[in-house]
Each structure stands twice: as structure tokens, then as C-alpha cells.
Amino acid sequence: MVNPPAPDRDPAASSELVQRCVTKFLRRVMPILVIMLVVNQMDRTNVGFVQDDLKADIGIGSAAYGLGAGLFFIGYALLEVPSNMLMERFGARVWLTRIMISWGAVTVLMCFMTGATSFYALRFLLGIAEAGFFPGVMYYLTTWLPDSARGRASAIFLGGSATAYIVTGPISGALLEMHGLGGFAGWRWMFALEGALSITVGLVAAFFLVSRIGDARWLSGEEKAALSAAVERDREARSREPQVSRLRLVVHPQVALLTGVFFAMALTGYAITFWLPSLVDDIGGLSSFQIGLLTAVPWICAVIAMYTMSRYTDRVPDRRPYLAIVLVLSAIGTFLATLGSPWFGLAAVTLAAVGSKCAANLFWPLAQSTLDLRVTAAGLAVVNSLGNLGGFVSPTLFGYLEETTDSTNGGLYALSAASLLATVGVYFIRRGSGRGGAEAAAPAPVRTVSG
């Protein structure tokens, strides 16, 4: 146990020590967390690049593909809270690396799929294996960093998600080019090698992650004491906030409204993620690697737009009008994707991706600032858990519509309608207090009690 700093410590000197510790943490630990997130997102969404291959090789049709893609989120939602509880017991070094090695192993097993049943089972199991990774990292940051520094770390970590959308296409496309090597299909090579990468990164992460401040060899005794004291002060302040039942939060008007808006956003985001490679493939005459490169274009544009807009909107007193504008852009993009050629459709989906990413960047600071302080942290946890179920609904709906109507237009119309409904809902969200910026980039970890 690290002793707190002496009572007569100079506050300015203590603050300087804390900042020095934060800088060391950001340099030594954050890079591996970002790499883990990039690989996490890749293994979660790489199935989008093999839809046609799965249909041709093992008879997985559009409806089965959509259901399997979405089943991930059911497993993820069911195990998210228990996983976080176990991480608190075992520590980040053990639990986060265990999560990563587990999902890598499941990804490797996907190269042995033989039909729809094994596809369903492994996607569900992948969700279970990945459960708790993202909120686990968010909790890990609270055990290492004071509140004043956690926003910067969260923003760095979330940047990994944006990077993953860009690199997943080219990497997966390149691996698919290995088709026929050793007598194996390209999609089997993709799952095997990307899963092996996850296992390798998980093993390497065990050498970089440090569960507790007191175990860090790269901090002096004085630095450990100063940082421990700063984190403990923030923990005591958070512990004075009342515990709130999740069941009661579900029917809280503002929480319910925010959940509905985020659910609509998740519908569009995950629909683009899982069905973009199929849309690009409709262009025709492209290799798997070229398809992967083209799927990166909408995300590159989205990330540029997201960071450009955030530089301005972080200073505005009311984010609601801007959130409404980008949701309308998302609705227009998904609607236009039903018209014209595949190249026109790619441009339209790019517009939808820009709207979707910018909406997410605006939503979380708005959500954090608009809720009553007594329910903010717990409310955001509920919004994140329930809203992410859009990741199940969206691909399942698209797969069913494509198989029954031979077109995804019906799903795109539904996404447009959902985005427009969310736009209306935005104006019923209370105006926030103006808190935001990097500190609000992600939901804060929270202690909750069951309903």
C-alpha cells in the first residue's frame, strides 16, 4: 500500500509531480491501449469483408450473415457488467490481456466455420470474449489518473477507434489476397492471422500494463505517493454521489431520450461498418485489397470532418443544433445511397459516415452535460449499454431485407427515418451546462446497483 503524501507537502510541487506521472503514463501505457483498441475493432468488424465468401463457401445467406454479425452485441451486452466486476478483482494487467487473448482465440476459431450454426455460435462467443474491454479501459484510467487528466487520455484512446476503421479495410483486403495459399480460402487466412495478431498483442500487453500505481517501477516513491493521493481524492468525491438503480434510470425521461438518439446513431454506424464492403464490391472489377482500400475512404473523410468540427464545437454553448445538422447529413447520405451507381452509392455512404462519426463526437459531451449530476455517470452507462444494441438490430434487419427483397434499399430508408427521428429527439434534450471538450468524450465509469 502506498502511503499518501505528507500533509505539509507544497501543493504546487505535488501538482507538478502528478503532471509528471500523468505524462509518464501517457507515454508508457497509452500506446499499447490504443493498439489493443485498434485490433479490437478490427476483429469485431472484419466479418464485413467476407460476406460474399461465406455465402459461396459455406452457404451463409444474407439473413444469416446479418443475424450472426448482430449476435456479437448480445453476448457483449450480457457480459459487460460481470466482466468489469472481475477486472476490479484481478486487475487490468491480468483481465485486459485475458480479454484480448480470448477474443483472439475465438477469431482464430472462426477460420474453421462450416455453416450458419457455427457462425452464430462464434460471433456470440466473440461478443462474450470482448465484453468489458472498452469500459474496462475506462475504469482502468480512473485508477491511474485524476479526473483533470482523464479526458486527455480518453481522447487519445478513442482515437484508436477512428484509426481502426481506416486500417481494417486495407489489412483485411490484403489478407484475403492470400486465397488459395496452402489450399485455404482467403477468409480463413484473414481470421486466422488477425486472431493470431490479437493473441500476440495480448501477450505483449502483459509486459506494459501495470494494474496499480504502487507496482509501477518507472515511478519514484514520491511520484507514487503524489499520484495515489490525487486519484484517491477524486475517488472519494465520486463515492459521495448516490448509487442509482439501473432499472429506475431506464425510465428516466432524459436517459430514455438520450438512449433513443444513440440507438438511432448506432443503427447507421454499424450498418455502414458491416455492409460497406458489400456495396464497394458491387462496383465490380476490384481485387479484395482494392475493396479494402476503398472502404477506408468514407472513414478517412469522417475522421477529418470529426476532428475539424470538434475544434469549433468544443467552444460553443449549445451542441444540439450541430448534432441535429450532422444527423440530417446522415439521413441524406443513407437515402442517397439507394440511388444511382455503386460509385454514387460510395459517395453517399461517405456522407452518411461523416454524419455518423460527427454525431458520436457531439453526442457524448452533450449527454454528459445535460443529465442531472446525481444520475450522470450511471445514466451514461445505461445509454451506452442499451443504445449499442443498435449493433444487433441494424445488421439483422439489413440481412433479412436483402434476402427477402434482394435489395438493401428498405434498410437504408429505415436508417434515414431513424436519423430524422433522432434529429427531432435532439430538440427535446435539455440544453447542457456547457461542460464538454475532451473530458466528456466518453462515459465516465460508475458504480451502479442492480435494478
N, C-alpha and C positions, 0 to 999 in steps of 0.2 A: 504494500500500500504506500503510495507517495504522500508524504506529508505536505500540507498546504504551506504557502509562503509565510514567512514570519509577519506578524502584524505591523511591524514598523517598516515594511518594505516601501520604498519610494514608488508611488503609483505610476509615475512616468517611466521609471525603469522597468517596472513589472509589465506595463503595456508594450514596451519595446521588446521585452523577452517573449511575450505572447506572439507579437508580429513575426519575430524571428522563427518561432516554432511553426507558425502557420505557413511561412514561406518554405520551410524545410518539408513540411507535409505535402504541400502542393507540388514540389519538385520531385519528391521521392515516391509518393504513393499515388497521386492522382493520375500519372501517365498509365500505370497498369490498370487502374479502374476504368479509364477511358477505353483502353484496348479491350478489356473484358466486355464492355458495353457494345463496342463495335461488333465483336464476334457474336455476342448475344443476339443482336438484331439480325445479323446475317443468318444464323441458324434458325431463327424464328420465321423469317420471310423467304428463305431460299426456295421453298416449295413452289413459289410463284413462277419460277423459271422452268419447271419441269412438268407443267400441266399436260401438255401435248404428249410428252414422252411417257408419262404414267398411263395415259389413255391408250396409247399404242402398244405398250409393253405388257401391262398387267390389267388392262381393262377398267381403269378408273375413269368413269364419265364425269361430266361437268358437275352434276349434282353431288356425286360422291366426293369430288375434289373440294367443292365449296364447303361441304359439311366437315370434311377432315381438316381443312385449313382453319375452320372456326372452332373445332373441338379443343384446340390448343388453349383457347381463352377460358373454357370451362374448367379445365384442370388447373390452370393458373389461378383463377379466382378462388377455387375451393381451398387451395393450399397456401394462399398468400399469407394469411394471418398466422397459422401454425408455424410456417417457415420462419417468420420474423421472431416468434417466441423462442424457437430453438436457436436462432442466431444469437439472441441475447444470452442464452445459456452457454453456448460453445465458443462464441467469439467470432469475429469477422474472418480471421485467418483460416480457421477451420471450416466455417459454414459457407462463406462465399466461394472458396475454392471447391468445396464439396458440391455446391450447386453447379458450378461450371463444369467440373469433371462429369457429373451425372448427365447434364444435358448434352455434353459432347458424346458420351456413350450412347445415348438414345439416338442422336443424329447419325452415328455410325450404323446403328441397327437399322435405320431407315433404308440403307442400301440393300437390305435383304427383303424388302417388302415384296409380297406376292399377290396382293389384291386389296380390295376395299377394306376388309376387316382388319388386316394388319396395318393399313394406312390409318384408319380411325384410332386403333389402339396406340400406335406410336405417336401420333400427333397429340392425343390426350396425355400420354405419358410424358411427352416433351413439355407440355404445359405444367405438369406436376413437378418435373425436374427443375424448370426455370423459376417456379414460384418463389417469390420472396427476394429475387436478386435485386431488382430496382429499389423497392422500399428498404431492403436490407442495406444497400449502399447509403441511402438517405439516412437511415438510423445510424450507421457507422460514422457518418460525418458529424452527427450530434455528439458522439462520444469522444471525438477528437478535436472539434473546432468550436469556438464560441459563436454565438448567433451572428455577431458582426462580420465574421469571416465565412460563414457557411454559404451565403448567397453566391460569392465568387466561385467557391468550389462546386456548387450545384450547377452553375452556368458552364463551367469547364466540363463537367461530367455529361451534361445534356448535349454539349457539342458533339460528343461521341455518337449520339443517336443520329444527328444530322449527317455526320461523316459516313455512318453505316449505310444509309440509303444510297449514297453516291457510289461507294466501293462494292456493294453487294452484287450489282449487275455485272460489272466487268469481271470480277473474280469468279462468280458462278458461271458466267458465259464462257470464260476461258477453260474452266474445268470440264464443262460439257463438251468441249472440243476434243476431249480425251476418249470420245466414244469409239468403242471397238478395241481399245488398248487392252491387251490381256484377255480379250473376249468378254469384257464387261461394257455395259451401256454407260454413256456419259453421265446420266443422272445418278447412277450407282457410285461412280467415281466422285461426283460432287459431294454427295452425302458423306461418303467415307472420309475424304480428305478434309472437308470442313469440320466434321466431327472430331477427327484426329487433331486438328488445329485447336479446337476448344479444349480438349483434354491437355494438350501441351501447354497452352496458355494458363490453364488452371493450375498445373503443377508448378509453373514458373511463378505464378502469383503468390504461391505459398511462401516464397522467399522474400517478397516485397511487402506483403501486408503485415501489419502489426496490430493485434487486437486491442491492446491497452497502451495508454501513454507511458505507463511505467515500464513497459517492455521494450521501448524504442532505444536501441543502442546509439542512435545518431542524435539523441538529445542529452544534454548535460543534466545533472541532478537539479540545478537551479531552473533550467528551462522546463523540465518535467513538472516541478512544483508550481511554477507560474501558470503553465497551460492547464494543469489539473484544476487549479483554483478558479481560473476563468470559466472553464467548462462547467464546473460544479455550481458556480453562481447562476449560470443560465439554466442549469437543470433544476435548481431549487425554485427559480422563478416560474418555470413551466409546471413544476409539480403543484404549485398553488392554484393552477387552473382546474376547474371542476371536471371530473370524469363524466362523460356523456354516453348514454346508451345509443348504439348504432341504430337500433330499431326506431327510436324516437327521432333520430336525425333523418332517417329516410323520408319521414312525412313533414319535416321542417320545410316551410314554403320555399325559402331561398335555396336550401340544399337540393330540394327536388327540382327546382327550376334550373340550377346550375348543372345537375346531373343530366337533365334532358338536353340541354345545349351541348354538353360534352359528348353525350351519346351520339347526337347527330354528327358532330365533328369526327368521332371515331368511325362512324359508318363510312364516311368519304375517305378518310385517311387509309383505312385498311382495305377498302375496295380498290383503291389505286395501287396499293402495295402488292396485293395478290393477283390483280388482273392486268396490270400494266404490261408485263412481258407478253401475255397473250395478244394484247392489242398491237404491240410492236411487231409481233410475229406475222400479223395479218398484212403487213406491208409487203412481205414476200421477198425472196431472193437474198435473205440475210443469213449469215452464219450465227451460231449461238453466241460467239464473242461480240459480234456486231449488235445483236439484240441486247446483250448486256450493256454495251456502251450507250446505246440509245435510251435504255431505261434509266440511265443516270442523269440524262438531260433535264427532265422535269424536276428532279430533286436538287440539282445544282442551281437551277433558277429559283427554286423555292427557298433554299438556304440563303442565297444572295438577297432575295427580297425580305426574308425574315430578319436578317441582321441589319439591313438598311432601314427597314421600318422601325425596328426596336430602338434605334438610336434617336428617333424622333418621339415615338410614343411613350418611352420611359419618362418623358418630361411633361406629358400632357395631364391635365387634372381628371379627365374622364376618357377611359379607353372604349367605352361602349360604342360610340359612332364608328370607330375604326374596326372594331370587331364585327359590327354589322356589315361594313363595306366588304371585308375580306370573305365573309360568309356568302354574300351575294356573288362575289367573284367565283367562289367555289361552286355555287349553284349554276352560274352561267357556264363555267367550264364543263361540268358534268352533262349539262344539257347539250352543249355544242358538240360533245363527243359522240352524240348519236347521229350527227350529220356529216356529210362529206366523206372524203377518202381516209384511209388509215393515217396518212401523214397529217391531215387536218385534225384527225382524232388525237394524235400525239400532241399537237399544239394545244388542243382544247384541254387535254388531261394535264398538260403543263400548267395551264391557267388554274385548273382545279387544285393541283398540288401546291401552287403558290398560295392560293386562298386557304387551303387546309393547314399548311405549316404556319402561316402568319396568324391564323386564328388560334392555334395552340399556343403560340408565343404571347398572344394578347390575353388569352383566357385565364391562365393560372394567376398572374398578378391581379387581374380583376376579381377573380373568385376569392383570392386571399384577402383582398381589401374590403370586400363587400359584406362578408359574414360577421356576425357578432363575435367579439373576441372569445366569448365563452364556448363557442362551437366551431371556431375557425379550423383548428388542426383536425379534429375528428370529422368535421363536415367535409373537408377536402379529401380525407381518406375514403369516405363513402362515395363522393363524387367520382374519384379515380377508379374505385373498385367496380361500381355499377356502370359507369359510363363506358369503361373499356369492354363491356360485354357487346358493344357495337362491333368489336372484332370477331365475335361469333356470328352475329346476325348478318353482317354485310356479305362475307364470302358465301355463307349458306344460301342466302337469297339469290345472289348472282348465279351460283351454280345451278340452282333449281330453275331459274328463269331461262338460262342458256340451254339447259337440257330439254325443257318443255316447249320453248318458243324458238330455239335455235338463234337467239339474239340476247344480248345483254342490255338492250335499249330500255327495257322495262325497269331494270335495276338502276340504270343511270337516271331515269326520270324520278325514281323514288329518292335517289340521293339529292337531286335538285330540290325536290319538295321538302326533304328533311332539312336541308341547309336554309331554305327560305323560312321554314317554321322556327328554326333556331334563331334566325335574324329577328323575327318578331319577339321571341322569348328574351332576347338580349335587352330589349327596352323595358322589360318587367323586372330586370335585375336592379337592385338598389345601386345607386351611384356609390362607388367606393370612397374610402377616406384618402385616396391618393397614394397609399403605400404601394410600392411595386419595385420595379427595377430588378436587378439580379437577385435580390433577396427573395423575391416572390416567384422565382422561375419554376419552382416545383413545390408540391405539397410538403409541408413540414411533417416530420414523424410525430406520432401522437400515441398516447396511452388511451385506450378505449376499453369499455366493458361491454360484454355481450348483451344483446337485447333481450 
